[in-house]
Amino acid sequence: MVLRLIDGWLTEGSRSPQVSVWGVRAVRGAIEATPQSQIVRSILTSIVDCVESAQIPDIRPLAPRLMAYGRCLDHEAHWALAIDVYESTIAYLPPALDADMAIDAHMRLAHCFRVVGRFDDAASAYSQAKEIASAANDSMKALHARVGEGTLAAARGNLPLAESVLDEAIAATATAGFDDVRAIALHGRSFVAYARGEYDAAARFAYDALRLTHSLTARDRILTDLANALTQIGTLDAARDAFLVVAATGQEQYVRWIAMINLMEVGAMQTNEPLFERYRRELIDEALPPSLRAQYHYYSAVGNRAFGKLAAAESCLTQANELAEQHGLNQLLFEIDALRSKVRQGVAAERRAARDMPALRDITEAVSQMRDLVGV
């Protein structure tokens, strides 16, 4: 309703039915029906206040509010709605009017497209962001968009291209002093190293990114990927500490969900049934997106097998398989088949003993300190 109000106001002005007294009253009524605790309520109220108080239709005072609304939706894992908000902002905000805001809107739009798997649309949005930044002589944002293209290449599985683009960006940011962009590039490089099975390098890249970033949301994502690398290396206590921090303090719902699923996995690997059960139960009624719901069922099966509950493990694998087939999660399907074979053969799960890695001790100690500070 708020977006329809904006559409009417920016295209028809005061003549729009949406901007009439009754139209605005209906919008305010819908906003007031949302819980007072929701941040979006104050953001949407601010947008309507801006429309009502403005002398003439103007997107400029609305754009920051729309971007805040889009980020709020993004953080709560409502990506389809966030895409709609960012596209509306871009439609009414030509780069000549506010190049910085236009670049940011395209970058956030690209991120949401990437998360939902619309890779071609994400590529287009990153390209447009880079073009606007280059035209505005904003080398930092142009480089940020280029890093986005490298991250997208990694998401598509083109690891050589991703590595080339990200290494180039890391070198460029070393001399330019763009710490936040360098952190994003290092984080992307960690993802590439992880995908290649180079877990020590993945952990080091992630930790270097963690020390540079100033963004709380970026910190959560980096810490999650650092924990994944530590899990693969076998430093499970440190991995658990990192996941606990993200699950307790993560800015984005999606990232908190990932951390909780990973805590289920760590609980299974260490045969720590209380840890496994705590997060399995917490996630039962959450509105997980299909890919995460499939992983939830898969790791429920992993845990049930670890604790000797083979019938429950088989049931969870069936649920995971249905979702993976429905949504084309091919890699997960291979993992489901492999685990089902072990369950049916009665092959016992191996307990992963914690390992001490002297070369990564600075990283594991830093993660432990983070958990102590958070108090989880």
C-alpha positions in Angstrom: 0.0 0.0 0.0 2.8 2.4 0.8 4.5 1.6 -2.6 1.2 2.3 -4.4 0.9 5.6 -2.5 4.4 6.5 -3.7 3.7 5.5 -7.3 0.5 7.6 -7.4 2.2 10.6 -5.7 5.3 10.6 -8.0 3.3 10.1 -11.2 0.1 12.0 -10.6 0.8 14.3 -7.7 -2.1 15.4 -5.5 -4.6 14.2 -8.2 -3.8 10.6 -7.4 -6.6 8.8 -5.5 -3.9 7.2 -3.3 -2.9 10.7 -2.1 -6.4 11.7 -1.1 -7.4 12.0 2.5 -9.1 8.6 2.4 -6.3 7.0 0.5 -3.7 8.2 3.1 -5.9 7.3 6.0 -6.2 3.7 4.6 -2.5 3.4 4.3 -1.9 4.7 7.9 -4.5 2.2 9.1 -2.7 -0.7 7.5 0.6 0.5 9.0 -0.9 0.9 12.5 -2.2 -2.7 12.2 1.5 -3.9 12.3 3.0 -4.7 15.7 4.6 -1.6 17.4 7.8 -3.6 18.0 8.4 -3.9 14.2 11.0 -1.5 12.9 9.2 -1.3 9.5 6.3 0.4 11.2 8.3 3.5 12.0 10.0 3.5 8.6 6.7 3.3 6.7 5.1 5.9 8.9 8.0 8.2 8.1 7.5 7.6 4.3 3.8 8.6 4.6 4.7 11.6 6.7 7.1 12.7 4.0 4.5 12.4 1.3 2.0 14.4 3.3 4.3 17.2 4.2 6.0 17.7 0.9 5.0 20.6 -1.3 5.7 18.9 -4.6 6.4 15.2 -5.5 10.1 14.5 -5.0 11.8 11.1 -4.7 14.9 12.5 -3.0 13.6 12.7 0.6 11.9 9.3 0.1 14.9 7.5 -1.3 16.8 7.0 2.0 13.6 5.9 3.7 12.9 3.4 0.9 16.5 2.1 1.2 16.1 1.6 4.9 12.8 -0.3 4.3 14.5 -2.5 1.7 17.4 -3.3 4.1 14.9 -4.1 6.8 13.1 -6.6 4.5 16.5 -8.0 3.4 17.6 -8.6 7.0 14.3 -10.4 7.8 14.8 -12.7 4.7 11.9 -11.1 2.7 13.9 -10.8 -0.5 11.1 -10.7 -3.0 9.6 -7.7 -1.2 13.0 -6.1 -0.9 13.6 -6.5 -4.6 10.3 -4.7 -5.2 11.3 -1.8 -3.0 14.8 -1.5 -4.6 13.3 -1.6 -8.1 10.8 1.1 -7.2 13.6 3.3 -5.8 15.7 2.8 -9.0 12.6 3.5 -11.2 12.2 7.0 -9.8 15.8 7.9 -9.0 17.9 8.7 -12.1 21.6 8.5 -11.4 21.9 12.2 -12.3 19.7 13.1 -9.4 21.7 11.1 -6.8 24.4 8.9 -8.1 25.4 7.5 -4.6 21.9 6.4 -3.8 21.4 4.9 -7.3 24.6 2.9 -6.9 23.6 1.6 -3.5 20.1 0.7 -4.7 21.6 -1.3 -7.6 24.1 -3.1 -5.3 21.4 -4.1 -2.8 19.2 -5.2 -5.6 22.0 -7.3 -7.0 22.6 -8.9 -3.6 18.9 -9.9 -3.3 18.8 -11.3 -6.8 21.9 -13.3 -6.0 20.4 -14.7 -2.8 17.3 -15.9 -4.6 19.2 -17.4 -7.5 18.3 -14.9 -10.2 21.9 -14.7 -11.3 21.4 -13.0 -14.7 19.4 -10.2 -13.0 22.1 -9.9 -10.4 24.8 -9.6 -13.1 22.8 -6.8 -14.8 22.4 -4.9 -11.5 26.1 -5.2 -10.6 27.0 -4.0 -14.2 24.7 -1.0 -13.9 26.1 -0.1 -10.5 29.6 -0.2 -11.9 28.6 2.0 -14.9 27.0 4.6 -12.7 30.0 4.6 -10.3 32.5 4.9 -13.2 30.5 7.8 -14.7 30.5 9.5 -11.3 34.3 8.9 -10.9 33.7 7.0 -7.7 36.5 4.4 -7.9 35.6 2.8 -4.5 32.0 2.0 -5.5 33.1 0.9 -9.0 35.5 -1.5 -7.3 32.8 -2.6 -4.9 30.6 -3.5 -7.9 33.5 -5.4 -9.5 33.9 -7.4 -6.3 30.1 -8.1 -6.5 30.7 -9.6 -10.0 33.5 -11.8 -8.6 31.2 -13.0 -5.8 28.5 -13.7 -8.3 31.0 -15.7 -10.4 31.8 -17.8 -7.3 28.0 -18.4 -6.7 27.7 -19.6 -10.2 30.6 -22.0 -9.7 33.1 -20.3 -12.0 35.9 -20.4 -9.4 38.8 -19.5 -11.7 37.0 -16.3 -12.8 36.0 -15.5 -9.2 39.5 -15.9 -8.0 40.9 -13.7 -10.8 38.5 -10.9 -10.2 38.8 -11.0 -6.4 42.6 -11.2 -6.3 42.6 -8.2 -8.6 40.3 -6.3 -6.3 42.4 -7.3 -3.2 45.5 -5.9 -4.8 43.7 -2.7 -5.8 42.3 -2.1 -2.4 45.7 -2.6 -0.7 46.9 0.6 -2.4 43.7 2.6 -2.4 42.9 2.0 1.3 39.3 0.9 0.8 39.1 -1.3 3.9 35.4 -2.2 3.6 35.7 -3.2 0.0 38.9 -5.1 0.7 37.1 -7.0 3.4 34.3 -7.9 1.0 36.9 -9.1 -1.5 38.8 -11.1 1.1 35.5 -12.7 2.2 34.8 -13.7 -1.4 38.2 -15.1 -1.7 37.6 -17.2 1.4 34.5 -18.6 -0.3 36.6 -19.6 -3.3 39.3 -21.3 -1.2 36.6 -23.2 0.8 35.0 -24.4 -2.5 38.4 -25.8 -3.5 38.9 -27.6 -0.3 41.7 -25.2 0.8 40.2 -24.8 4.3 43.3 -23.3 6.1 43.5 -20.6 3.4 39.7 -20.1 3.7 40.0 -19.5 7.4 42.9 -17.1 7.0 41.1 -15.1 4.3 38.0 -14.9 6.4 39.8 -13.8 9.5 41.7 -11.1 7.6 38.3 -9.9 6.3 36.8 -10.0 9.8 39.5 -7.7 11.2 38.9 -5.1 8.4 35.1 -4.9 8.2 33.1 -2.2 9.8 29.7 -3.6 8.9 27.9 -5.7 11.5 26.0 -7.7 8.9 29.2 -8.4 7.0 30.8 -9.4 10.3 28.1 -12.0 10.8 28.5 -13.5 7.3 32.3 -13.6 7.5 32.2 -15.2 11.0 29.8 -17.8 9.7 32.1 -18.7 6.8 35.1 -18.7 9.1 33.3 -21.2 11.4 32.5 -23.4 8.4 36.2 -23.5 7.5 37.1 -24.3 11.1 34.6 -27.1 11.1 36.2 -28.7 8.0 39.7 -28.3 9.5 38.4 -30.1 12.7 38.8 -27.2 15.2 35.2 -27.9 16.3 35.3 -26.0 19.6 36.2 -22.8 17.9 33.7 -23.4 15.1 31.0 -23.9 17.8 32.0 -20.7 19.5 31.7 -18.7 16.2 28.3 -20.2 15.3 27.0 -19.4 18.8 28.0 -15.8 18.5 26.3 -15.4 15.1 23.1 -17.3 16.3 22.8 -15.0 19.3 23.8 -11.6 17.8 23.4 -11.9 14.0 21.8 -8.9 12.4 20.0 -10.9 9.6 17.5 -13.6 10.2 18.8 -15.6 7.3 22.4 -15.7 8.8 21.1 -16.6 12.3 19.2 -19.5 10.7 22.4 -20.7 8.9 24.3 -20.5 12.2 21.7 -22.6 14.0 21.7 -25.3 11.3 25.5 -25.4 11.6 25.2 -25.8 15.3 23.1 -28.8 14.7 25.9 -30.2 12.5 28.6 -29.5 15.1 26.4 -31.1 17.8 26.1 -34.2 15.7 29.9 -34.3 14.9 30.8 -34.0 18.6 27.9 -36.3 19.7 26.6 -33.4 21.8 22.9 -34.2 21.8 21.8 -31.3 23.9 23.4 -28.8 21.5 21.9 -30.6 18.5 18.4 -30.9 20.0 18.3 -27.3 21.2 18.7 -25.9 17.7 16.7 -28.6 16.0 13.8 -27.7 18.2 14.2 -23.9 17.7 14.1 -24.3 14.0 11.1 -26.6 13.7 8.5 -23.8 13.3 10.7 -21.2 11.6 9.7 -20.0 8.1 12.9 -21.2 6.5 13.3 -20.7 2.7 13.3 -24.0 0.8 17.1 -24.4 0.5 17.5 -24.0 4.3 14.5 -26.1 5.1 16.1 -28.9 3.0 19.4 -28.5 4.9 17.6 -28.5 8.2 16.0 -31.9 7.4 19.4 -33.2 6.1 21.3 -32.2 9.3 18.4 -33.5 11.4 19.1 -36.8 9.7 22.9 -36.4 10.3 22.2 -35.9 14.0 19.6 -38.6 14.4 22.1 -41.1 12.8 24.8 -39.9 15.2 22.5 -40.6 18.1 21.4 -44.0 16.8 17.9 -43.0 15.8 18.0 -44.5 12.3 14.2 -44.5 11.6 14.0 -40.8 12.4 17.1 -40.2 10.2 15.4 -42.0 7.3 12.3 -39.9 7.7 14.3 -36.7 7.7 16.2 -37.7 4.6 12.9 -38.3 2.8 11.7 -34.8 3.6 15.1 -33.3 2.6 15.0 -35.3 -0.7 11.5 -34.0 -1.6 12.6 -30.4 -1.1 15.9 -30.9 -2.9 14.2 -32.4 -5.9 11.5 -29.7 -6.0 14.0 -26.9 -5.9 16.8 -28.3 -8.0 19.3 -28.6 -5.1 21.5 -31.1 -7.0 24.5 -31.1 -4.7 22.3 -31.7 -1.7 20.7 -34.6 -3.5 24.1 -36.4 -3.8 24.7 -35.8 -0.1 21.3 -37.2 0.8 21.9 -40.3 -1.3 25.3 -40.9 0.3 23.9 -40.5 3.8 20.8 -42.7 3.1 23.1 -45.5 2.0 25.1 -45.3 5.3 21.9 -45.2 7.3 20.4 -48.2 5.6 23.7 -50.2 6.0 23.8 -49.3 9.7 27.2 -47.7 9.3 28.0 -45.9 12.6 28.7 -42.2 12.5 32.3 -41.2 13.4 32.8 -38.8 16.3 35.0 -36.0 15.3 37.6 -35.3 17.9 38.6 -31.6 18.4 42.0 -30.7 16.9 44.5 -28.1 17.9 46.0 -26.2 14.9 49.0 -24.1 16.1 49.1 -22.2 12.8 45.5 -21.0 13.4 45.8 -20.4 17.1 45.5 -16.6 16.8 42.1 -17.2 15.0 40.7 -19.7 17.5 41.7 -17.6 20.5 40.1 -14.5 18.9 36.8 -16.4 18.3 36.9 -17.7 21.9 37.2 -14.1 23.1 34.3 -13.1 21.0 32.1 -15.7 22.6 33.2 -14.6 26.1 32.3 -11.0 25.3 28.8 -12.0 24.0 28.3 -14.3 26.9 26.8 -17.3 25.1 
